[in-house]
Amino acid sequence: MEKLLDIEDFEITIKINSKGSMRAQVGITYGPIRINGYRIMQPADDDNLFLQAPSIKPRDKWIILVRINDPELWKDLEEKAILLYNQKIKLQGNDNEEAERVDPREIPM
């Protein structure tokens, strides 16, 4: 099956913002489309990070606002976002201006 979207065409921006189990806010851009509201999350009882899609909880159930139905593409986006987050955490103490935005095409997959 041919892929419709190429992971290399996605631009991911990371803003470190630890609050509770959230570690960072994530924006994903694909061409003229930009979606904010993604989050890098880390459960309190776990060392693993995961990417949470933009969602709301109007009552007692979470509703995902932007869903990526291709599990392979979602996994690739999640891996890339977590990799960028880890890189930014390492650069954070260096006062490096380039730490804010890393071109995802320069990240080996």
N, CA, C and O atoms as CSV, one atom per row, in Angstrom:
chain,resi,resn,atom,element,x,y,z
A,1,MET,N,N,0.842,-1.193,0.000
A,1,MET,CA,C,0.000,0.000,0.000
A,1,MET,C,C,0.885,1.253,0.000
A,1,MET,O,O,1.804,1.374,0.809
A,2,GLU,N,N,0.600,2.155,-0.894
A,2,GLU,CA,C,1.377,3.379,-1.024
A,2,GLU,C,C,0.999,4.377,0.062
A,2,GLU,O,O,-0.179,4.578,0.358
A,3,LYS,N,N,2.011,4.994,0.646
A,3,LYS,CA,C,1.769,6.004,1.683
A,3,LYS,C,C,1.341,7.306,1.033
A,3,LYS,O,O,1.921,7.741,0.038
A,4,LEU,N,N,0.314,7.924,1.611
A,4,LEU,CA,C,-0.163,9.204,1.099
A,4,LEU,C,C,0.632,10.379,1.652
A,4,LEU,O,O,0.810,11.388,0.971
A,5,LEU,N,N,1.114,10.247,2.900
A,5,LEU,CA,C,1.870,11.312,3.551
A,5,LEU,C,C,3.259,10.805,3.905
A,5,LEU,O,O,3.422,9.670,4.352
A,6,ASP,N,N,4.250,11.650,3.702
A,6,ASP,CA,C,5.630,11.296,4.008
A,6,ASP,C,C,6.034,11.979,5.310
A,6,ASP,O,O,5.907,13.197,5.441
A,7,ILE,N,N,6.518,11.200,6.266
A,7,ILE,CA,C,6.920,11.724,7.574
A,7,ILE,C,C,7.954,12.834,7.444
A,7,ILE,O,O,8.018,13.726,8.289
A,8,GLU,N,N,8.755,12.785,6.400
A,8,GLU,CA,C,9.797,13.800,6.196
A,8,GLU,C,C,9.207,15.176,5.904
A,8,GLU,O,O,9.896,16.183,6.067
A,9,ASP,N,N,7.944,15.242,5.476
A,9,ASP,CA,C,7.307,16.510,5.146
A,9,ASP,C,C,6.656,17.184,6.350
A,9,ASP,O,O,6.146,18.299,6.233
A,10,PHE,N,N,6.668,16.523,7.499
A,10,PHE,CA,C,6.081,17.093,8.714
A,10,PHE,C,C,7.137,17.897,9.467
A,10,PHE,O,O,8.264,17.436,9.645
A,11,GLU,N,N,6.774,19.089,9.903
A,11,GLU,CA,C,7.638,19.909,10.746
A,11,GLU,C,C,7.062,19.857,12.156
A,11,GLU,O,O,5.870,20.092,12.354
A,12,ILE,N,N,7.904,19.552,13.126
A,12,ILE,CA,C,7.458,19.411,14.512
A,12,ILE,C,C,8.187,20.439,15.362
A,12,ILE,O,O,9.413,20.538,15.311
A,13,THR,N,N,7.434,21.203,16.142
A,13,THR,CA,C,8.034,22.155,17.072
A,13,THR,C,C,7.701,21.715,18.491
A,13,THR,O,O,6.610,21.220,18.773
A,14,ILE,N,N,8.664,21.907,19.363
A,14,ILE,CA,C,8.547,21.467,20.749
A,14,ILE,C,C,8.728,22.672,21.667
A,14,ILE,O,O,9.668,23.450,21.507
A,15,LYS,N,N,7.822,22.817,22.629
A,15,LYS,CA,C,7.975,23.839,23.660
A,15,LYS,C,C,7.960,23.116,25.005
A,15,LYS,O,O,6.936,22.562,25.406
A,16,ILE,N,N,9.094,23.123,25.695
A,16,ILE,CA,C,9.186,22.473,27.000
A,16,ILE,C,C,8.257,23.217,27.954
A,16,ILE,O,O,8.349,24.436,28.103
A,17,ASN,N,N,7.363,22.469,28.599
A,17,ASN,CA,C,6.384,23.078,29.496
A,17,ASN,C,C,5.866,21.994,30.432
A,17,ASN,O,O,4.773,21.464,30.228
A,18,SER,N,N,6.640,21.665,31.448
A,18,SER,CA,C,6.265,20.584,32.360
A,18,SER,C,C,5.191,21.037,33.339
A,18,SER,O,O,5.389,21.973,34.113
A,19,LYS,N,N,4.057,20.361,33.289
A,19,LYS,CA,C,2.954,20.575,34.227
A,19,LYS,C,C,2.320,19.223,34.471
A,19,LYS,O,O,1.729,18.643,33.560
A,20,GLY,N,N,2.432,18.712,35.683
A,20,GLY,CA,C,1.883,17.394,35.967
A,20,GLY,C,C,2.586,16.344,35.129
A,20,GLY,O,O,3.812,16.235,35.158
A,21,SER,N,N,1.812,15.573,34.386
A,21,SER,CA,C,2.408,14.526,33.554
A,21,SER,C,C,2.795,15.033,32.159
A,21,SER,O,O,3.399,14.295,31.380
A,22,MET,N,N,2.451,16.291,31.840
A,22,MET,CA,C,2.843,16.867,30.553
A,22,MET,C,C,4.298,17.330,30.628
A,22,MET,O,O,4.701,17.986,31.589
A,23,ARG,N,N,5.072,16.985,29.616
A,23,ARG,CA,C,6.475,17.388,29.553
A,23,ARG,C,C,6.708,18.505,28.547
A,23,ARG,O,O,7.616,19.319,28.721
A,24,ALA,N,N,5.882,18.552,27.478
A,24,ALA,CA,C,6.085,19.572,26.445
A,24,ALA,C,C,4.819,19.726,25.609
A,24,ALA,O,O,4.000,18.814,25.502
A,25,GLN,N,N,4.691,20.907,25.024
A,25,GLN,CA,C,3.642,21.163,24.043
A,25,GLN,C,C,4.250,20.973,22.664
A,25,GLN,O,O,5.412,21.308,22.432
A,26,VAL,N,N,3.453,20.432,21.751
A,26,VAL,CA,C,3.964,20.083,20.430
A,26,VAL,C,C,3.042,20.669,19.361
A,26,VAL,O,O,1.818,20.600,19.468
A,27,GLY,N,N,3.657,21.246,18.333
A,27,GLY,CA,C,2.932,21.698,17.154
A,27,GLY,C,C,3.399,20.891,15.957
A,27,GLY,O,O,4.591,20.620,15.807
A,28,ILE,N,N,2.469,20.512,15.115
A,28,ILE,CA,C,2.802,19.735,13.917
A,28,ILE,C,C,2.306,20.504,12.696
A,28,ILE,O,O,1.138,20.884,12.611
A,29,THR,N,N,3.222,20.724,11.753
A,29,THR,CA,C,2.897,21.433,10.517
A,29,THR,C,C,3.110,20.501,9.343
A,29,THR,O,O,4.130,19.819,9.248
A,30,TYR,N,N,2.129,20.482,8.444
A,30,TYR,CA,C,2.243,19.738,7.196
A,30,TYR,C,C,1.777,20.679,6.096
A,30,TYR,O,O,0.581,20.924,5.943
A,31,GLY,N,N,2.733,21.208,5.327
A,31,GLY,CA,C,2.389,22.187,4.295
A,31,GLY,C,C,1.726,23.395,4.933
A,31,GLY,O,O,2.283,23.965,5.871
A,32,PRO,N,N,0.545,23.807,4.453
A,32,PRO,CA,C,-0.116,24.975,5.015
A,32,PRO,C,C,-0.938,24.670,6.278
A,32,PRO,O,O,-1.548,25.574,6.850
A,33,ILE,N,N,-0.957,23.430,6.703
A,33,ILE,CA,C,-1.771,23.040,7.858
A,33,ILE,C,C,-0.902,22.959,9.103
A,33,ILE,O,O,0.104,22.250,9.117
A,34,ARG,N,N,-1.288,23.685,10.147
A,34,ARG,CA,C,-0.580,23.642,11.431
A,34,ARG,C,C,-1.587,23.267,12.512
A,34,ARG,O,O,-2.656,23.868,12.621
A,35,ILE,N,N,-1.224,22.260,13.310
A,35,ILE,CA,C,-2.090,21.819,14.396
A,35,ILE,C,C,-1.305,21.894,15.694
A,35,ILE,O,O,-0.289,21.218,15.859
A,36,ASN,N,N,-1.780,22.716,16.607
A,36,ASN,CA,C,-1.206,22.812,17.937
A,36,ASN,C,C,-2.054,21.979,18.887
A,36,ASN,O,O,-3.159,21.563,18.536
A,37,GLY,N,N,-1.551,21.741,20.063
A,37,GLY,CA,C,-2.328,21.033,21.069
A,37,GLY,C,C,-1.859,19.620,21.328
A,37,GLY,O,O,-2.389,18.944,22.210
A,38,TYR,N,N,-0.874,19.161,20.574
A,38,TYR,CA,C,-0.278,17.862,20.890
A,38,TYR,C,C,0.562,18.047,22.142
A,38,TYR,O,O,1.024,19.151,22.430
A,39,ARG,N,N,0.760,16.967,22.886
A,39,ARG,CA,C,1.557,17.035,24.112
A,39,ARG,C,C,2.440,15.799,24.243
A,39,ARG,O,O,2.036,14.689,23.897
A,40,ILE,N,N,3.639,16.013,24.744
A,40,ILE,CA,C,4.485,14.901,25.168
A,40,ILE,C,C,4.095,14.638,26.624
A,40,ILE,O,O,4.160,15.533,27.467
A,41,MET,N,N,3.691,13.400,26.906
A,41,MET,CA,C,3.210,13.036,28.238
A,41,MET,C,C,4.096,11.946,28.834
A,41,MET,O,O,4.709,11.149,28.123
A,42,GLN,N,N,4.140,11.943,30.176
A,42,GLN,CA,C,4.853,10.896,30.906
A,42,GLN,C,C,4.034,10.559,32.154
A,42,GLN,O,O,3.943,11.370,33.075
A,43,PRO,N,N,3.441,9.365,32.183
A,43,PRO,CA,C,2.678,8.971,33.374
A,43,PRO,C,C,3.573,8.974,34.617
A,43,PRO,O,O,4.772,8.707,34.525
A,44,ALA,N,N,2.990,9.275,35.766
A,44,ALA,CA,C,3.751,9.376,37.017
A,44,ALA,C,C,4.460,8.083,37.383
A,44,ALA,O,O,5.555,8.117,37.944
A,45,ASP,N,N,3.859,6.958,37.077
A,45,ASP,CA,C,4.422,5.664,37.478
A,45,ASP,C,C,5.189,4.969,36.354
A,45,ASP,O,O,5.392,3.756,36.404
A,46,ASP,N,N,5.619,5.729,35.335
A,46,ASP,CA,C,6.248,5.130,34.162
A,46,ASP,C,C,7.305,6.081,33.615
A,46,ASP,O,O,7.140,7.299,33.688
A,47,ASP,N,N,8.389,5.538,33.070
A,47,ASP,CA,C,9.430,6.362,32.463
A,47,ASP,C,C,9.207,6.595,30.974
A,47,ASP,O,O,9.914,7.398,30.365
A,48,ASN,N,N,8.240,5.910,30.381
A,48,ASN,CA,C,7.993,6.018,28.943
A,48,ASN,C,C,7.244,7.301,28.612
A,48,ASN,O,O,6.348,7.727,29.341
A,49,LEU,N,N,7.635,7.904,27.495
A,49,LEU,CA,C,6.960,9.091,26.985
A,49,LEU,C,C,6.011,8.677,25.872
A,49,LEU,O,O,6.238,7.681,25.187
A,50,PHE,N,N,4.941,9.453,25.696
A,50,PHE,CA,C,4.056,9.221,24.560
A,50,PHE,C,C,3.503,10.546,24.077
A,50,PHE,O,O,3.488,11.529,24.818
A,51,LEU,N,N,3.050,10.571,22.832
A,51,LEU,CA,C,2.464,11.757,22.223
A,51,LEU,C,C,0.959,11.675,22.357
A,51,LEU,O,O,0.344,10.689,21.952
A,52,GLN,N,N,0.367,12.712,22.926
A,52,GLN,CA,C,-1.086,12.769,23.075
A,52,GLN,C,C,-1.636,13.746,22.036
A,52,GLN,O,O,-1.140,14.864,21.896
A,53,ALA,N,N,-2.658,13.311,21.317
A,53,ALA,CA,C,-3.300,14.160,20.308
A,53,ALA,C,C,-4.102,15.259,20.996
A,53,ALA,O,O,-4.472,15.115,22.161
A,54,PRO,N,N,-4.377,16.359,20.289
A,54,PRO,CA,C,-5.228,17.403,20.860
A,54,PRO,C,C,-6.576,16.802,21.254
A,54,PRO,O,O,-7.217,16.111,20.462
A,55,SER,N,N,-6.988,17.071,22.472
A,55,SER,CA,C,-8.225,16.482,22.962
A,55,SER,C,C,-8.849,17.372,24.030
A,55,SER,O,O,-8.190,18.241,24.601
A,56,ILE,N,N,-10.117,17.141,24.283
A,56,ILE,CA,C,-10.849,17.861,25.328
A,56,ILE,C,C,-11.615,16.858,26.173
A,56,ILE,O,O,-11.864,15.731,25.744
A,57,LYS,N,N,-11.986,17.274,27.375
A,57,LYS,CA,C,-12.764,16.419,28.269
A,57,LYS,C,C,-13.953,17.243,28.764
A,57,LYS,O,O,-13.923,17.782,29.871
A,58,PRO,N,N,-15.003,17.339,27.937
A,58,PRO,CA,C,-16.133,18.178,28.321
A,58,PRO,C,C,-16.929,17.622,29.512
A,58,PRO,O,O,-17.538,18.388,30.258
A,59,ARG,N,N,-16.925,16.342,29.684
A,59,ARG,CA,C,-17.625,15.727,30.831
A,59,ARG,C,C,-16.703,14.712,31.471
A,59,ARG,O,O,-15.728,15.091,32.120
A,60,ASP,N,N,-16.984,13.448,31.307
A,60,ASP,CA,C,-16.158,12.429,31.948
A,60,ASP,C,C,-15.395,11.562,30.953
A,60,ASP,O,O,-14.816,10.546,31.340
A,61,LYS,N,N,-15.383,11.943,29.679
A,61,LYS,CA,C,-14.709,11.158,28.658
A,61,LYS,C,C,-13.888,12.070,27.755
A,61,LYS,O,O,-14.359,13.122,27.323
A,62,TRP,N,N,-12.638,11.648,27.473
A,62,TRP,CA,C,-11.779,12.418,26.583
A,62,TRP,C,C,-12.238,12.252,25.140
A,62,TRP,O,O,-12.594,11.153,24.714
A,63,ILE,N,N,-12.226,13.356,24.394
A,63,ILE,CA,C,-12.576,13.356,22.969
A,63,ILE,C,C,-11.361,13.859,22.203
A,63,ILE,O,O,-10.900,14.981,22.416
A,64,ILE,N,N,-10.845,13.017,21.306
A,64,ILE,CA,C,-9.695,13.401,20.487
A,64,ILE,C,C,-10.189,14.320,19.373
A,64,ILE,O,O,-11.126,13.981,18.650
A,65,LEU,N,N,-9.552,15.486,19.238
A,65,LEU,CA,C,-9.978,16.473,18.243
A,65,LEU,C,C,-9.362,16.230,16.871
A,65,LEU,O,O,-10.000,16.491,15.851
A,66,VAL,N,N,-8.138,15.738,16.836
A,66,VAL,CA,C,-7.449,15.475,15.572
A,66,VAL,C,C,-6.912,14.054,15.636
A,66,VAL,O,O,-6.023,13.749,16.431
A,67,ARG,N,N,-7.451,13.204,14.804
A,67,ARG,CA,C,-7.067,11.795,14.822
A,67,ARG,C,C,-6.303,11.451,13.540
A,67,ARG,O,O,-6.691,11.845,12.440
A,68,ILE,N,N,-5.219,10.714,13.709
A,68,ILE,CA,C,-4.467,10.190,12.567
A,68,ILE,C,C,-4.777,8.702,12.514
A,68,ILE,O,O,-4.347,7.940,13.380
A,69,ASN,N,N,-5.518,8.295,11.503
A,69,ASN,CA,C,-6.008,6.923,11.424
A,69,ASN,C,C,-4.967,5.908,10.976
A,69,ASN,O,O,-5.160,4.707,11.164
A,70,ASP,N,N,-3.874,6.365,10.391
A,70,ASP,CA,C,-2.820,5.461,9.946
A,70,ASP,C,C,-1.897,5.173,11.127
A,70,ASP,O,O,-1.120,6.044,11.519
A,71,PRO,N,N,-1.964,3.955,11.713
A,71,PRO,CA,C,-1.151,3.661,12.908
A,71,PRO,C,C,0.355,3.780,12.656
A,71,PRO,O,O,1.105,4.156,13.557
A,72,GLU,N,N,0.792,3.467,11.457
A,72,GLU,CA,C,2.216,3.560,11.132
A,72,GLU,C,C,2.667,5.023,11.106
A,72,GLU,O,O,3.730,5.354,11.633
A,73,LEU,N,N,1.864,5.898,10.496
A,73,LEU,CA,C,2.183,7.319,10.461
A,73,LEU,C,C,2.164,7.893,11.878
A,73,LEU,O,O,3.040,8.679,12.238
A,74,TRP,N,N,1.176,7.507,12.682
A,74,TRP,CA,C,1.091,7.990,14.060
A,74,TRP,C,C,2.348,7.579,14.836
A,74,TRP,O,O,2.918,8.391,15.565
A,75,LYS,N,N,2.777,6.331,14.683
A,75,LYS,CA,C,3.967,5.839,15.382
A,75,LYS,C,C,5.194,6.638,14.951
A,75,LYS,O,O,6.016,7.012,15.788
A,76,ASP,N,N,5.321,6.903,13.643
A,76,ASP,CA,C,6.449,7.687,13.140
A,76,ASP,C,C,6.435,9.107,13.711
A,76,ASP,O,O,7.479,9.621,14.112
A,77,LEU,N,N,5.255,9.747,13.750
A,77,LEU,CA,C,5.146,11.099,14.302
A,77,LEU,C,C,5.502,11.105,15.786
A,77,LEU,O,O,6.212,11.991,16.260
A,78,GLU,N,N,5.005,10.115,16.504
A,78,GLU,CA,C,5.274,10.025,17.938
A,78,GLU,C,C,6.779,9.856,18.187
A,78,GLU,O,O,7.350,10.535,19.040
A,79,GLU,N,N,7.411,8.956,17.447
A,79,GLU,CA,C,8.850,8.730,17.613
A,79,GLU,C,C,9.646,9.994,17.304
A,79,GLU,O,O,10.582,10.338,18.026
A,80,LYS,N,N,9.273,10.676,16.236
A,80,LYS,CA,C,9.985,11.890,15.843
A,80,LYS,C,C,9.808,12.988,16.888
A,80,LYS,O,O,10.770,13.680,17.223
A,81,ALA,N,N,8.597,13.156,17.405
A,81,ALA,CA,C,8.334,14.181,18.417
A,81,ALA,C,C,9.109,13.889,19.701
A,81,ALA,O,O,9.675,14.803,20.301
A,82,ILE,N,N,9.140,12.644,20.120
A,82,ILE,CA,C,9.866,12.276,21.344
A,82,ILE,C,C,11.371,12.449,21.146
A,82,ILE,O,O,12.071,12.888,22.058
A,83,LEU,N,N,11.867,12.107,19.962
A,83,LEU,CA,C,13.280,12.310,19.663
A,83,LEU,C,C,13.635,13.802,19.727
A,83,LEU,O,O,14.646,14.177,20.320
A,84,LEU,N,N,12.803,14.643,19.117
A,84,LEU,CA,C,13.032,16.093,19.166
A,84,LEU,C,C,12.968,16.612,20.594
A,84,LEU,O,O,13.775,17.457,20.983
A,85,TYR,N,N,12.020,16.119,21.376
A,85,TYR,CA,C,11.897,16.514,22.779
A,85,TYR,C,C,13.192,16.172,23.525
A,85,TYR,O,O,13.743,17.014,24.235
A,86,ASN,N,N,13.671,14.947,23.363
A,86,ASN,CA,C,14.904,14.537,24.045
A,86,ASN,C,C,16.101,15.377,23.613
A,86,ASN,O,O,16.955,15.710,24.435
A,87,GLN,N,N,16.166,15.722,22.327
A,87,GLN,CA,C,17.242,16.582,21.841
A,87,GLN,C,C,17.142,17.970,22.464
A,87,GLN,O,O,18.152,18.556,22.853
A,88,LYS,N,N,15.939,18.484,22.556
A,88,LYS,CA,C,15.747,19.828,23.110
A,88,LYS,C,C,16.091,19.858,24.593
A,88,LYS,O,O,16.669,20.833,25.075
A,89,ILE,N,N,15.745,18.813,25.313
A,89,ILE,CA,C,16.088,18.730,26.732
A,89,ILE,C,C,17.615,18.781,26.896
A,89,ILE,O,O,18.124,19.449,27.796
A,90,LYS,N,N,18.333,18.079,26.029
A,90,LYS,CA,C,19.800,18.080,26.103
A,90,LYS,C,C,20.377,19.460,25.783
A,90,LYS,O,O,21.372,19.872,26.379
A,91,LEU,N,N,19.749,20.175,24.838
A,91,LEU,CA,C,20.245,21.492,24.428
A,91,LEU,C,C,19.782,22.617,25.349
A,91,LEU,O,O,20.344,23.712,25.315
A,92,GLN,N,N,18.791,22.369,26.150
A,92,GLN,CA,C,18.148,23.417,26.950
A,92,GLN,C,C,19.147,24.191,27.809
A,92,GLN,O,O,19.024,25.409,27.937
A,93,GLY,N,N,20.107,23.530,28.384
A,93,GLY,CA,C,21.064,24.197,29.253
A,93,GLY,C,C,22.137,24.963,28.507
A,93,GLY,O,O,22.940,25.654,29.134
A,94,ASN,N,N,22.178,24.860,27.171
A,94,ASN,CA,C,23.243,25.485,26.392
A,94,ASN,C,C,22.901,26.883,25.891
A,94,ASN,O,O,23.735,27.519,25.247
A,95,ASP,N,N,21.680,27.385,26.173
A,95,ASP,CA,C,21.235,28.675,25.650
A,95,ASP,C,C,21.419,28.755,24.137
A,95,ASP,O,O,21.834,29.785,23.606
A,96,ASN,N,N,21.110,27.671,23.459
A,96,ASN,CA,C,21.276,27.581,22.014
A,96,ASN,C,C,20.000,28.050,21.326
A,96,ASN,O,O,18.935,27.473,21.543
A,97,GLU,N,N,20.093,29.085,20.502
A,97,GLU,CA,C,18.922,29.610,19.788
A,97,GLU,C,C,18.298,28.562,18.885
A,97,GLU,O,O,17.082,28.566,18.691
A,98,GLU,N,N,19.106,27.657,18.325
A,98,GLU,CA,C,18.587,26.640,17.415
A,98,GLU,C,C,17.798,25.554,18.137
A,98,GLU,O,O,17.182,24.709,17.488
A,99,ALA,N,N,17.806,25.562,19.449
A,99,ALA,CA,C,17.093,24.524,20.196
A,99,ALA,C,C,15.586,24.631,20.004
A,99,ALA,O,O,14.885,23.627,20.132
A,100,GLU,N,N,15.070,25.811,19.704
A,100,GLU,CA,C,13.619,25.990,19.576
A,100,GLU,C,C,13.042,25.223,18.394
A,100,GLU,O,O,11.946,24.671,18.488
A,101,ARG,N,N,13.758,25.184,17.300
A,101,ARG,CA,C,13.231,24.528,16.105
A,101,ARG,C,C,14.320,23.688,15.455
A,101,ARG,O,O,15.367,24.202,15.063
A,102,VAL,N,N,14.065,22.410,15.349
A,102,VAL,CA,C,14.997,21.492,14.699
A,102,VAL,C,C,14.295,20.956,13.458
A,102,VAL,O,O,13.151,20.508,13.533
A,103,ASP,N,N,14.972,21.001,12.323
A,103,ASP,CA,C,14.387,20.514,11.083
A,103,ASP,C,C,14.275,18.988,11.161
A,103,ASP,O,O,15.297,18.310,11.259
A,104,PRO,N,N,13.047,18.427,11.120
A,104,PRO,CA,C,12.892,16.977,11.254
A,104,PRO,C,C,13.541,16.196,10.115
A,104,PRO,O,O,13.799,15.002,10.270
A,105,ARG,N,N,13.812,16.829,8.979
A,105,ARG,CA,C,14.470,16.127,7.874
A,105,ARG,C,C,15.929,15.842,8.201
A,105,ARG,O,O,16.562,15.018,7.542
A,106,GLU,N,N,16.470,16.521,9.219
A,106,GLU,CA,C,17.855,16.282,9.599
A,106,GLU,C,C,17.990,15.200,10.658
A,106,GLU,O,O,19.103,14.886,11.080
A,107,ILE,N,N,16.879,14.628,11.093
A,107,ILE,CA,C,16.905,13.596,12.119
A,107,ILE,C,C,16.906,12.228,11.441
A,107,ILE,O,O,16.001,11.921,10.665
A,108,PRO,N,N,17.904,11.412,11.724
A,108,PRO,CA,C,17.919,10.076,11.120
A,108,PRO,C,C,16.806,9.226,11.698
A,108,PRO,O,O,16.532,9.279,12.898
A,109,MET,N,N,16.168,8.448,10.849
A,109,MET,CA,C,15.089,7.563,11.310
A,109,MET,C,C,15.511,6.141,11.174
A,109,MET,O,O,14.746,5.236,11.508
